[in-house]
Amino acid sequence: MPNANEDTPTALSQAQQRAVSELLRVAPVADDLARRFQQAGFSLALVGGSVRDALLGRLGNDLDFTTDARPEDVLKIVRPWADAVWEVGIAFGTVGVQKSARVGDADWDFQIEITTYRSEAYDRTSRKPEVSYGDSIEEDLVRRDFTVNAMAVALPEKEFIDPHGGLVDLAARVLRTPGTPEASFSDDPLRMMRAARFAAQLDFEVAPEVVTAMSEMAERIEIVSAERVRDELNKLILSAHPRKGLALLVDSGIAECVLPELPALRLESDEHHRHKDVYEHTLIVLEQAIALEEDGPDLTLRLAALLHDIGKPRTRRFEKDGRVSFHHHEVVGAKMTKKRLTALKYSNELVKDISRLVELHLRFHGYGTGEWTDSAVRRYVRDAGPLLSRLHKLTRSDCTTRNKRKAAALSRAYDGLEERIAQLQEQEELDSIRPDLDGNQIMEILGVGPGPVIGKAYKHMLELRLERGPMEHDQAVAALKDWWSEQS
């Protein structure tokens, strides 16, 4: 969309031109589907995010439709037409459809959702919305979260429906609710997080009355299931401007309910200002980590950046010399990360990876800026495992000092570490460090069967491998026998 300071008529005209272009592009699929609904006696309209994205010139292959047909009627209409149909959301009135079509010179796979006109609301104790079907598109649009998502295009006639001024708000890049924000957020409290998410995704401003309602109703978010909160948080963090959305969650008080470790980073400054603003530092680290991404948004890296210092509030100490310390905040932070992400129902694998990155994010600084020994390099690579690439990015991002000389020195030191890793990887295959003797060889040499002692021997040989590097077979056997004689 044009900038908000442009004339609104010009902005609207440009938006409408984009929409026409985008809708013409998907018309072969949309019109074909609409005619099938028409023949069955029902209405169909492109709705919500699809209309918004068409106006923004960014409509993709995900299309959202709304209809007066009930789900069972929708299924009858789409099954002969679609390449695939799924009913995962049918309890909420949504039927999913996959349809391949030729558009211009390209083949497209369209992912389509068709939802019956509906209204939904929470009661004070429920974690799931109660769904009831509506009879008009106007009734359906008024229950949408924001005016920019409360527009529709009736098909196949292409009639634009905008009862709540969504087009004007889109031109002004502002998020408002169709009705009062209090009523909207009472119906579905997750919409408060969606406001932050859309601000982050679209770089829009949230209307002052909406922010006020978010602040006054923040605790209402606690009625929403952890899974829905997690999914919304992921969309925000993976957006183009996550800082904007996160700041809104913190400032409104919603973060206190869904991610309290983040606002807790806003530590009061000591009178001498001897430590950084940890909250501001964290948002900068997140932005710097994003700048280092190579293959698109990386949820693991972004969450690690966001959570890497959450152990600082619990470990802050004011030392006698006036300095502020956060000893072992990475260890405490890793435990806190595991607890929070588990509560938000993240997968075990993701929880493990992010907690590990938080735990390791200071490891580089523990070695100082001097020359790394081969042993230290091996242990660094071994401990990072498959997370090494992300650890590189997180560690580099964690340098937010304004002292250019110090920043340059840290960067050179890490450049040196990466060079050492590359050199040793060529020589020793660091990614798969193993002892020079395997378990079967250890049992044969010691003349001992399976048991705890073999595990201890294996661990000892692994430590030697990390400390000394690869050994010849005879050297390894001698080292094992020396250890064994000490055990005896």
C-alpha positions as CSV (number, residue, x, y, z in Angstrom):
1,M,0.0,0.0,0.0
2,P,1.1,3.6,-0.4
3,N,2.4,5.5,2.6
4,A,-0.2,6.9,5.0
5,N,0.9,10.5,4.1
6,E,-0.3,10.1,0.5
7,D,-3.7,11.4,-0.5
8,T,-6.3,8.8,0.5
9,P,-8.1,8.9,-2.9
10,T,-4.8,8.2,-4.7
11,A,-4.0,5.4,-2.3
12,L,-7.4,3.8,-2.7
13,S,-7.2,4.1,-6.5
14,Q,-3.8,2.3,-6.5
15,A,-5.1,-0.4,-4.1
16,Q,-8.2,-1.0,-6.3
17,Q,-6.0,-1.3,-9.4
18,R,-3.8,-3.9,-7.6
19,A,-6.9,-5.8,-6.5
20,V,-8.3,-6.0,-10.0
21,S,-5.0,-7.2,-11.3
22,E,-4.7,-9.9,-8.6
23,L,-8.3,-11.0,-8.9
24,L,-8.0,-11.4,-12.7
25,R,-5.0,-13.6,-12.1
26,V,-6.9,-16.1,-9.9
27,A,-10.2,-15.6,-11.8
28,P,-10.1,-19.0,-13.6
29,V,-10.2,-20.9,-10.4
30,A,-12.3,-18.5,-8.3
31,D,-14.9,-18.0,-11.0
32,D,-15.2,-21.6,-11.8
33,L,-15.8,-22.5,-8.2
34,A,-18.3,-19.6,-7.8
35,R,-20.3,-20.8,-10.7
36,R,-20.6,-24.2,-9.1
37,F,-22.0,-22.7,-5.9
38,Q,-24.4,-20.5,-8.0
39,Q,-25.7,-23.5,-9.8
40,A,-26.3,-25.2,-6.5
41,G,-28.3,-22.2,-5.2
42,F,-25.6,-20.7,-2.9
43,S,-23.4,-17.6,-2.8
44,L,-19.6,-17.5,-2.7
45,A,-17.2,-14.6,-2.0
46,L,-13.5,-14.2,-1.6
47,V,-13.0,-12.9,1.9
48,G,-10.7,-11.7,4.6
49,G,-6.9,-12.0,4.2
50,S,-7.3,-12.9,0.5
51,V,-9.0,-9.6,-0.3
52,R,-6.6,-7.7,1.9
53,D,-3.6,-9.3,0.1
54,A,-5.1,-8.7,-3.3
55,L,-5.4,-5.0,-2.4
56,L,-1.8,-5.1,-1.2
57,G,-0.6,-6.7,-4.5
58,R,0.6,-9.9,-2.6
59,L,-2.1,-12.5,-3.2
60,G,-0.6,-15.9,-3.3
61,N,-2.1,-19.4,-3.9
62,D,-3.9,-19.5,-0.5
63,L,-7.5,-18.4,-1.1
64,D,-10.2,-17.9,1.6
65,F,-13.9,-18.0,0.6
66,T,-17.1,-17.6,2.6
67,T,-20.5,-18.9,1.7
68,D,-24.1,-19.4,2.9
69,A,-23.8,-23.1,2.1
70,R,-23.5,-25.3,5.2
71,P,-20.4,-27.6,5.4
72,E,-22.3,-30.7,4.2
73,D,-23.5,-28.7,1.1
74,V,-19.9,-27.4,0.5
75,L,-18.6,-30.9,0.5
76,K,-21.2,-32.0,-2.2
77,I,-20.2,-29.1,-4.4
78,V,-16.4,-29.3,-4.2
79,R,-15.8,-33.1,-4.2
80,P,-16.4,-33.6,-7.9
81,W,-14.2,-30.5,-8.7
82,A,-11.3,-30.6,-6.3
83,D,-8.1,-32.6,-6.5
84,A,-8.2,-33.2,-2.8
85,V,-10.6,-32.3,0.1
86,W,-10.0,-32.3,3.8
87,E,-12.4,-31.9,6.7
88,V,-10.0,-31.0,9.6
89,G,-11.8,-27.7,10.3
90,I,-15.3,-28.8,9.5
91,A,-16.3,-28.5,13.2
92,F,-15.7,-24.8,12.8
93,G,-17.5,-24.7,9.4
94,T,-14.4,-24.8,7.2
95,V,-13.8,-27.2,4.3
96,G,-10.3,-27.4,2.8
97,V,-9.7,-27.9,-0.9
98,Q,-6.6,-28.4,-3.1
99,K,-7.0,-27.5,-6.8
100,S,-4.3,-27.4,-9.5
101,A,-5.0,-25.0,-12.4
102,R,-3.2,-23.3,-15.3
103,V,-3.0,-19.6,-14.7
104,G,-1.4,-17.7,-17.6
105,D,1.8,-19.6,-18.5
106,A,2.2,-21.3,-15.1
107,D,0.7,-24.2,-13.2
108,W,-0.6,-23.3,-9.8
109,D,-1.5,-25.4,-6.8
110,F,-4.2,-23.5,-4.9
111,Q,-4.9,-24.2,-1.3
112,I,-8.5,-23.1,-0.7
113,E,-10.6,-22.8,2.5
114,I,-14.4,-22.3,2.3
115,T,-16.1,-21.3,5.5
116,T,-19.8,-21.0,6.1
117,Y,-21.0,-17.6,7.3
118,R,-20.6,-17.8,11.0
119,S,-20.2,-16.0,14.4
120,E,-18.2,-17.3,17.2
121,A,-17.6,-16.2,20.8
122,Y,-16.0,-17.4,24.1
123,D,-17.8,-17.8,27.3
124,R,-15.9,-16.9,30.5
125,T,-14.6,-20.4,31.1
126,S,-14.2,-21.9,27.7
127,R,-10.9,-22.3,25.9
128,K,-12.5,-23.0,22.5
129,P,-14.9,-20.7,20.5
130,E,-18.5,-21.7,20.2
131,V,-19.5,-21.6,16.5
132,S,-22.9,-20.7,15.2
133,Y,-23.7,-20.2,11.5
134,G,-25.0,-17.0,10.1
135,D,-27.3,-16.2,7.1
136,S,-25.7,-13.1,5.5
137,I,-22.2,-12.0,4.5
138,E,-22.7,-8.8,6.5
139,E,-23.2,-10.8,9.6
140,D,-20.1,-12.8,8.8
141,L,-17.9,-9.7,8.2
142,V,-18.9,-7.9,11.4
143,R,-17.4,-10.8,13.4
144,R,-14.0,-10.6,11.7
145,D,-11.0,-9.4,13.7
146,F,-10.0,-6.2,11.9
147,T,-11.6,-4.0,9.2
148,V,-8.8,-4.8,6.8
149,N,-9.9,-8.4,7.1
150,A,-13.6,-7.6,6.9
151,M,-13.8,-7.0,3.2
152,A,-15.2,-9.4,0.6
153,V,-15.6,-9.7,-3.2
154,A,-18.8,-11.5,-4.2
155,L,-18.2,-13.9,-7.1
156,P,-18.5,-14.3,-10.0
157,E,-19.9,-10.7,-10.4
158,K,-16.8,-9.2,-8.6
159,E,-18.9,-7.0,-6.3
160,F,-16.8,-5.3,-3.6
161,I,-18.3,-5.5,-0.1
162,D,-16.7,-3.2,2.5
163,P,-19.3,-2.3,5.2
164,H,-16.7,-1.3,7.9
165,G,-14.3,1.0,5.9
166,G,-11.5,-1.6,5.6
167,L,-10.2,-0.1,2.3
168,V,-9.7,3.3,3.9
169,D,-7.9,1.7,6.9
170,L,-5.8,-0.4,4.5
171,A,-4.7,2.8,2.7
172,A,-3.9,4.4,6.0
173,R,-2.1,1.3,7.2
174,V,-4.0,1.1,10.4
175,L,-5.7,-1.8,12.3
176,R,-9.2,-1.2,13.7
177,T,-11.9,-3.6,14.7
178,P,-15.3,-3.7,12.8
179,G,-17.2,-3.1,16.1
180,T,-15.8,-2.0,19.4
181,P,-12.5,-3.5,20.2
182,E,-13.8,-4.5,23.6
183,A,-16.6,-6.6,22.1
184,S,-14.3,-8.1,19.5
185,F,-11.6,-9.1,22.1
186,S,-14.3,-10.5,24.4
187,D,-15.6,-12.7,21.6
188,D,-12.1,-14.0,20.9
189,P,-9.2,-12.8,23.1
190,L,-6.6,-14.2,20.6
191,R,-7.4,-11.2,18.4
192,M,-5.3,-9.1,20.8
193,M,-2.3,-11.2,19.8
194,R,-3.4,-11.0,16.1
195,A,-3.2,-7.2,16.3
196,A,0.4,-7.5,17.3
197,R,1.0,-10.2,14.6
198,F,-0.5,-8.1,11.8
199,A,1.4,-5.0,12.9
200,A,4.5,-7.1,12.6
201,Q,3.6,-8.8,9.3
202,L,2.2,-5.8,7.5
203,D,4.1,-3.0,9.3
204,F,0.8,-1.4,10.2
205,E,-0.1,0.8,13.2
206,V,-2.7,-0.3,15.7
207,A,-5.4,2.3,16.4
208,P,-5.1,3.9,19.8
209,E,-8.6,2.6,21.0
210,V,-7.5,-0.9,20.0
211,V,-4.3,-0.6,22.0
212,T,-6.2,0.7,25.0
213,A,-8.6,-2.3,24.9
214,M,-5.7,-4.7,24.6
215,S,-4.1,-3.1,27.8
216,E,-7.4,-3.2,29.7
217,M,-8.3,-6.8,28.7
218,A,-4.8,-8.3,28.6
219,E,-5.6,-11.0,31.2
220,R,-8.4,-12.2,29.0
221,I,-5.8,-13.9,26.8
222,E,-5.4,-16.6,29.6
223,I,-8.6,-18.2,28.5
224,V,-7.1,-19.1,25.1
225,S,-5.4,-22.5,24.7
226,A,-1.6,-22.7,24.8
227,E,-1.6,-24.2,21.3
228,R,-3.4,-21.2,19.7
229,V,-1.2,-18.8,21.6
230,R,1.9,-20.6,20.4
231,D,0.8,-20.6,16.8
232,E,0.0,-16.9,16.9
233,L,3.4,-16.2,18.5
234,N,5.2,-18.2,15.8
235,K,3.5,-16.1,13.1
236,L,4.6,-12.9,14.8
237,I,8.2,-14.0,15.4
238,L,8.5,-15.3,11.8
239,S,7.2,-12.0,10.4
240,A,9.1,-9.2,8.7
241,H,9.0,-6.9,11.7
242,P,8.8,-9.0,14.8
243,R,10.2,-6.3,17.1
244,K,7.1,-4.1,16.4
245,G,4.7,-6.9,17.4
246,L,6.7,-8.0,20.4
247,A,6.9,-4.4,21.7
248,L,3.1,-4.1,21.5
249,L,2.6,-7.3,23.4
250,V,5.0,-6.1,26.1
251,D,3.6,-2.5,26.3
252,S,0.0,-3.7,26.4
253,G,0.7,-6.3,29.2
254,I,-0.3,-9.3,27.1
255,A,3.3,-10.6,27.2
256,E,3.0,-10.8,31.0
257,C,0.5,-13.6,30.4
258,V,1.9,-15.5,27.4
259,L,5.7,-14.8,27.6
260,P,6.4,-13.1,31.0
261,E,10.2,-13.7,30.7
262,L,10.3,-11.0,28.0
263,P,8.9,-8.0,29.9
264,A,10.9,-9.2,32.9
265,L,14.1,-8.2,31.0
266,R,13.1,-4.5,31.5
267,L,15.4,-4.4,34.5
268,E,15.5,-1.1,36.4
269,S,18.8,0.6,35.8
270,D,21.2,1.0,38.7
271,E,22.1,4.5,39.5
272,H,25.4,4.3,37.7
273,H,24.0,2.7,34.6
274,R,26.6,0.0,34.7
275,H,24.7,-2.6,32.6
276,K,22.8,-2.6,29.3
277,D,19.1,-2.4,29.0
278,V,18.6,-6.2,28.6
279,Y,15.2,-5.9,27.0
280,E,16.4,-3.4,24.3
281,H,19.6,-5.6,23.9
282,T,17.4,-8.6,23.3
283,L,15.3,-7.0,20.5
284,I,18.6,-5.8,18.8
285,V,20.0,-9.4,19.0
286,L,16.8,-10.7,17.4
287,E,17.1,-8.2,14.6
288,Q,20.8,-8.9,14.1
289,A,20.1,-12.7,14.0
290,I,17.4,-12.1,11.4
291,A,19.9,-10.2,9.3
292,L,22.2,-13.3,9.3
293,E,19.5,-15.8,8.1
294,E,20.4,-17.4,4.8
295,D,17.4,-19.6,3.9
296,G,14.4,-17.6,5.1
297,P,12.9,-17.2,8.6
298,D,14.4,-19.6,11.1
299,L,12.1,-20.1,14.1
300,T,14.7,-21.9,16.2
301,L,17.3,-19.1,15.7
302,R,14.7,-16.3,16.3
303,L,13.4,-17.9,19.5
304,A,16.9,-18.5,20.8
305,A,17.8,-14.9,20.2
306,L,14.6,-13.7,21.9
307,L,15.2,-16.0,25.0
308,H,19.0,-16.0,25.2
309,D,19.2,-13.7,28.2
310,I,16.0,-14.5,30.1
311,G,18.1,-15.9,33.0
312,K,19.6,-12.4,33.7
313,P,16.9,-11.1,36.0
314,R,17.2,-14.1,38.3
315,T,21.0,-14.0,38.4
316,R,21.6,-10.2,38.6
317,R,24.0,-9.3,41.4
318,F,25.4,-5.9,42.4
319,E,29.1,-6.4,43.2
320,K,31.1,-4.5,45.8
321,D,33.0,-2.7,43.1
322,G,29.8,-1.3,41.7
323,R,29.7,-3.7,38.7
324,V,26.6,-5.7,37.8
325,S,27.0,-9.5,37.2
326,F,24.8,-12.2,35.8
327,H,26.8,-15.3,36.7
328,H,25.6,-18.5,35.1
329,H,22.6,-16.7,33.5
330,E,23.0,-19.0,30.4
331,V,22.4,-22.1,32.6
332,V,19.5,-20.6,34.4
333,G,18.1,-19.2,31.1
334,A,18.3,-22.6,29.5
335,K,16.1,-24.1,32.2
336,M,13.6,-21.2,32.0
337,T,13.5,-21.6,28.3
338,K,12.7,-25.3,28.5
339,K,9.9,-24.6,31.0
340,R,8.3,-21.8,29.0
341,L,8.4,-23.5,25.7
342,T,7.1,-26.7,27.2
343,A,4.2,-24.7,28.7
344,L,3.5,-23.3,25.2
345,K,3.3,-26.8,23.8
346,Y,6.3,-26.6,21.5
347,S,7.7,-29.9,20.2
348,N,10.3,-31.7,22.3
349,E,12.9,-31.3,19.6
350,L,12.4,-27.6,19.3
351,V,12.5,-27.1,23.1
352,K,15.7,-29.1,23.2
353,D,17.4,-27.2,20.4
354,I,16.5,-23.7,21.6
355,S,17.4,-24.5,25.3
356,R,20.7,-25.8,24.1
357,L,21.5,-22.6,22.1
358,V,20.6,-20.5,25.1
359,E,22.9,-22.6,27.3
360,L,25.8,-22.3,24.8
361,H,25.5,-18.7,23.7
362,L,28.3,-17.5,26.1
363,R,30.6,-20.4,25.4
364,F,32.7,-18.4,22.9
365,H,33.3,-15.6,25.4
366,G,34.5,-18.1,28.0
367,Y,37.6,-18.7,25.9
368,G,38.4,-15.0,25.7
369,T,39.9,-13.5,22.5
370,G,43.2,-15.4,22.6
371,E,44.3,-18.4,20.5
372,W,41.9,-21.4,20.8
373,T,43.5,-24.7,21.4
374,D,42.6,-27.7,19.1
375,S,41.0,-29.3,22.2
376,A,38.8,-26.2,22.8
377,V,37.7,-26.1,19.2
378,R,36.8,-29.8,19.2
379,R,34.7,-29.4,22.4
380,Y,32.9,-26.3,21.0
381,V,31.9,-28.2,17.9
382,R,31.0,-31.4,19.8
383,D,28.8,-29.5,22.2
384,A,27.0,-27.5,19.5
385,G,26.4,-30.6,17.3
386,P,24.0,-29.9,14.5
387,L,23.2,-26.5,16.0
388,L,26.7,-25.2,15.2
389,S,25.6,-22.9,12.3
390,R,22.8,-21.4,14.4
391,L,25.2,-21.0,17.3
392,H,27.6,-19.0,15.0
393,K,24.7,-16.7,14.1
394,L,23.5,-16.3,17.7
395,T,26.9,-15.6,19.1
396,R,27.7,-13.0,16.4
397,S,24.2,-11.4,17.0
398,D,24.8,-11.1,20.7
399,C,27.5,-8.4,20.2
400,T,25.5,-5.2,20.5
401,T,28.2,-3.0,21.9
402,R,28.5,0.6,20.6
403,N,32.2,0.5,21.1
404,K,33.3,0.0,17.5
405,R,36.8,-1.2,18.5
406,K,35.5,-3.8,20.9
407,A,32.9,-5.0,18.3
408,A,35.5,-5.3,15.6
409,A,37.8,-7.3,18.0
410,L,35.0,-9.7,18.8
411,S,34.1,-10.1,15.2
412,R,37.8,-10.9,14.3
413,A,38.0,-13.3,17.2
414,Y,34.9,-15.2,16.0
415,D,36.2,-15.1,12.4
416,G,39.3,-16.8,13.8
417,L,37.3,-19.5,15.6
418,E,35.3,-20.3,12.4
419,E,38.5,-20.6,10.5
420,R,40.0,-23.0,13.1
421,I,36.8,-25.1,12.9
422,A,37.0,-25.3,9.2
423,Q,40.7,-26.3,9.3
424,L,40.1,-29.0,11.9
425,Q,37.0,-30.2,10.1
426,E,39.1,-30.9,7.0
427,Q,41.7,-32.8,9.1
428,E,39.5,-34.7,11.6
429,E,35.8,-34.7,10.5
430,L,34.7,-32.8,13.6
431,D,31.0,-33.2,12.9
432,S,31.3,-36.9,13.9
433,I,33.9,-37.1,16.6
434,R,34.2,-40.6,17.9
435,P,36.8,-42.3,20.2
436,D,39.7,-44.0,18.3
437,L,38.3,-47.4,19.7
438,D,34.7,-48.5,19.6
439,G,32.9,-50.4,22.2
440,N,33.6,-53.8,20.7
441,Q,37.3,-53.1,20.5
442,I,37.4,-51.9,24.1
443,M,35.7,-55.1,25.3
444,E,38.2,-57.2,23.3
445,I,41.3,-55.4,24.5
446,L,40.2,-55.4,28.2
447,G,38.7,-58.9,28.0
448,V,35.5,-57.6,29.7
449,G,31.9,-58.1,28.7
450,P,29.2,-55.5,28.3
451,G,28.6,-53.4,31.4
452,P,29.1,-50.0,33.0
453,V,32.9,-50.2,32.9
454,I,32.8,-50.2,29.1
455,G,30.8,-47.0,29.1
456,K,33.4,-45.4,31.4
457,A,36.2,-46.6,29.1
458,Y,34.4,-45.3,26.1
459,K,33.9,-41.9,27.8
460,H,37.6,-41.8,28.7
461,M,38.7,-42.5,25.2
462,L,36.3,-39.8,23.9
463,E,37.9,-37.3,26.2
464,L,41.3,-38.2,25.0
465,R,40.1,-37.8,21.4
466,L,38.8,-34.3,22.2
467,E,42.0,-33.4,24.1
468,R,44.7,-34.9,21.8
469,G,43.0,-35.3,18.4
470,P,43.2,-38.6,16.4
471,M,45.6,-41.3,17.6
472,E,47.1,-44.2,15.8
473,H,45.6,-47.6,16.8
474,D,48.6,-48.7,18.8
475,Q,48.6,-45.4,20.7
476,A,44.9,-45.7,21.5
477,V,45.3,-49.3,22.7
478,A,48.2,-48.2,25.0
479,A,46.2,-45.2,26.4
480,L,43.2,-47.6,27.1
481,K,45.5,-50.1,28.9
482,D,47.0,-47.3,31.0
483,W,43.6,-46.2,32.0
484,W,42.6,-49.7,32.8
485,S,45.6,-50.3,35.0
486,E,44.7,-47.1,37.0
487,Q,41.2,-48.5,37.5
488,S,42.6,-51.7,38.9
